[in-house]
Amino acid sequence: MNLKKTILLLAVTLAGLGQVMSQDLHNTLFYMNPLHMNPAFSGAYEGTFRLGGIYRDQARTAIGKSAYTTPSIYVDAPILMIGKRHWVGVGLLVFQDLAGDGQLKVSSGQLSGAFHLSLDKKSKNVLTLGVQWGRVGRSLGDLMKLRPGDLLAKEFENPTTAESNDGLFMSGGGGTPGGGNSDKKTDFNDINIGLLLKSKVNKTTDFNIGFSTRHITTPGRDFNFQATDPDLNMRIIAHAQLNTALNKKWTLTPELYFTNISPANQLQAHAWAGYWLKQSDNIKLNGGLGYRVGDSAQLLLGLDYKDIKVQLGYDFTLSDLSDVNSRQGGFEIAASYIGKIYKKPNVKPVILCPHL
């Protein structure tokens, strides 16, 4: 194993272990995975139902078939009006994350509910509380393909010993995969909550700002990767989005996203520009740039076609990992559709009888 490959394996494996510890997802197109970002988005739109999905593929150019793949799908709907202005929304989120040589798989189905409280008579300002519950299942594939960071560090110092060291960590103590806990499957309950404020400033400008907390019960870890820290830390997510029209043809949409799950932080910023091809039919081209602090620049593309929204995102690595992945990071594709099923009014014919 040459030095360059060893450095790459070390970086990717440590990133994989970070995913093991966090047991969570991250997206470049974070607003296209709304129920994962904040359960308060359940039913937070005008329509009968919403169906969406997002797929992330990361590090494939660097590690080939061992790349990280993360598909997510969701469906949600506003189901119950309370009074004339308030309503309840529900949602279902299903996702899977498959990571690295060890085929660490995290999968979950999560149910959410949200109460939308209108703060004014015209519902221009709506405050929402959302809750989410689900089971998270985790499993490992071939444990013999995993190597911990301390072994890889030795390979970095002496690459010629790499092949002879493969799999030796399996006989290690409780601090390594397979030591002290041989279970390859486990699951736990997960509870998440969120707050969301949506506001329509005028006919051309609206914004939303939200806050959510995932893993509020700090469920236990598994596989004994870190026996001295048995609990999964709570994850905090904050997000904000502004939509405004610059003129009759152009729109601007800046977005912010911050998340923390100790000891890691992540901050992203996007700037989208939209160009109306046919505003009367809601057909708009979108493009923009993004930045994940300390990690990557992002190219963003999208299309709104009536009630369908499609977006693409690509990460260009700016960190030290760019030396081994040629700056080719993660790729995402996402789509959503809002269905509108309204009962057509039954209008009785009016017969006019003119008086002579």
C-alpha positions, -999 to +999 in steps of 0.1 A: +000+000+000+016+033-010+017+064+012-009+083-007-035+055-004-027+051+033-033+088+039-066+085+020-077+054+039-068+071+072-089+102+063-119+083+050-119+058+079-117+086+105-146+103+087-164+070+088-158+066+125-171+101+129-203+090+113-204+060+136-203+083+166-228+108+153-252+082+138-267+110+117-270+124+082-259+156+066-270+171+033-257+198+010-293+205-002-306+206+034-339+223+026-347+194+003-347+170+033-371+191+055-384+164+078-349+154+088-338+190+093-369+199+114-401+179+121-420+212+122-419+212+084-445+184+084-475+199+065-459+234+063-471+242+028-502+249+006-514+216-009-529+182-002-497+161+002-460+164-005-437+136-017-399+140-019-366+123-019-329+130-018-298+109-026-262+116-016-232+099-029-199+108-013-162+099-018-168+076-047-140+090-068-116+083-039-127+049-026-148+035-053-174+009-043-169+017-006-184+052-011-209+066+013-245+064-001-275+080+016-310+079+002-339+095+020-376+097+011-405+114+028-442+121+026-462+146+046-496+163+046-517+188+064-546+166+077-567+185+102-579+221+104-584+235+139-607+265+137-603+286+106-566+293+106-547+266+125-539+231+113-521+198+121-496+182+097-481+147+098-452+131+080-431+100+074-393+100+068-374+069+058-336+070+053-306+047+050-269+055+052-243+030+040-208+038+048-173+025+040-156-009+037-173-022+069-207-015+053-220+003+084-257+007+076-279+031+095-316+030+086-347+045+101-384+051+097-396+082+116-431+095+121-437+132+127-465+155+137-467+193+138-492+219+151-493+251+130-505+282+149-515+312+128-505+344+146-527+367+126-561+366+108-545+363+073-520+336+084-491+357+072-471+345+103-473+309+114-455+294+144-451+256+144-441+230+170-431+196+156-422+163+172-408+131+156-403+095+168-387+065+151-366+035+154-330+036+142-314+003+132-277-001+127-257-031+113-222-038+103-211-059+073-176-073+071-158-064+103-125-077+090-124-048+065-124-022+093-092-008+107-091+017+136-073+050+136-043+039+157-035+010+133-037+034+103-015+058+120+012+031+122+007+024+085+012+060+078+046+059+096+055+025+080+034+018+049+052-015+042+036-031+072+000-024+060-008-057+044+005-078+074-016-058+098-050-062+081-076-075+105-054-077+136-075-052+155-103-078+157-086-094+186-083-061+205-100-049+236-134-033+242-124+000+226-123-014+191-149-028+168-155-064+177-138-062+211-161-066+240-192-064+218-196-088+190-232-078+180-234-067+144-270-054+147-287-031+171-314-004+172-328+023+194-357+047+198-351+083+186-371+114+196-367+148+179-384+181+183-385+214+164-398+250+162-405+269+130-416+304+122-428+312+086-436+348+077-449+365+046-435+400+046-453+412+015-463+399-019-427+394-030-408+384+002-411+357+027-388+339+052-386+310+076-364+304+105-362+272+126-345+253+154-346+216+161-330+191+185-324+155+176-317+126+199-332+144+229-332+112+250-294+107+242-299+070+232-271+046+239-244+039+214-237+004+201-208-018+188-188-005+217-168+019+196-162+041+226-170+023+258-162+053+280-189+074+263-220+052+260-246+079+250-253+096+217-251+133+222-280+156+213-278+172+179-288+209+175-298+223+141-306+259+132-317+271+098-330+301+080-342+310+045-352+342+027-371+343-006-374+376-023-381+389-058-355+413-072-377+422-102-402+405-125-376+381-138-351+374-110-354+360-074-328+357-047-328+330-020-301+330+007-300+301+031-281+293+063-276+260+082-258+253+114-255+220+133-237+208+163-233+173+178-205+174+203-176+178+195-183+185+159-199+217+143-209+224+107-219+257+091-232+261+056-243+291+035-261+291+002-270+319-023-296+309-049-306+330-079-338+322-098-349+332-133-386+330-143-391+313-176-428+315-173-441+328-140-477+322-147-470+284-148-444+285-120-415+275-143-381+288-130-345+280-134-323+281-103-286+282-097-262+292-069-231+287-049-226+274-014-199+270+012-194+245+040-170+261+064-136+244+065-146+217+041-160+225+006-174+248-019-207+238-035-223+242-069-261+243-069-286+239-098-323+235-098-356+237-117-391+245-105-418+232-128-453+238-116-456+217-084-423+198-090-390+210-076-357+194-086-322+203-073-286+191-078-257+198-056-220+190-059-192+195-033-157+206-043-134+196-015-112+225-001-098+207+029-066+186+030-085+157+017-085+174-017-049+161-022-062+126-025-097+130-040-088+156-066-114+180-050-142+157-060-165+154-029-201+146-026-230+146-052-267+151-044-299+150-063-333+158-048-369+162-059-402+170-044-438+172-056-468+189-040-501+173-049-532+194-049-565+175-047-594+198-044-631+190-047-645+209-077-674+231-067-709+220-078-723+251-093-760+249-100-771+265-133-789+298-131-819+303-154-826+339-162-862+348-168-864+383-181-895+402-173-912+417-203 
